Amino acid sequence: MLNNFSIRPKSRNFGFDRGKPIDRFYIEKFLENNRAEIKGHVLEVGDNYYTRTYGTNVLKSDVLNLIPSPEATIVGDLATGENIPHEVFDCIILTQVIHVIYDIKMALNNTIKALKPGGTLLITTTGLSPSCRTDFHGDYWRFTDTSLRMLLNELVDEEKIEIDVFGNVAVAKAFLDCLAVHEIPEAILGIKDEHYQVILTAIVKK
């Protein structure tokens, strides 16, 4: 009977080597649906691909990184607040970032401080997922909609938080196996079962 089960995933790279990873399907849908918020002065982590792809009326684009890089315009640390300005950005995009920061509450607090009054924070993060630990960063947290809401509600009023979840048991199995988007039917991707939260999204207003 054990021959029917594999202990090795199809990929060790989230499916990047097979095509587009499944989590990117939901991340991109989320950003597409919130294009109107990606405007004015925008901050993104690592690079500004999503700002360039989904931004509308972006006046200035900054990129935050922990270490100097060709893309980085700000070298700083969300967890400590080092070099993170206050009340500067109209929109901050944090895609798949918060679960790799150990001091997550301080990181979110410093992120919200960096928003202008009325600014918008767009978050995507992980529920069910393989580990993404690397030599560059750790991998510390997994979330449910309940834990993410409680965490954010310690920093902003509940009415300023909008959380959604995506995934189902088939998507969870495929993502843990690191299949790519094209390897499962799109109709399956669109079915939501809150018991299998693969990707979580949050819109936070300051």
Order of alpha helices (4+ residues) and beta strands (2+ residues): alpha-beta-alpha-beta-beta-beta-alpha-beta-alpha-beta-alpha-alpha-beta
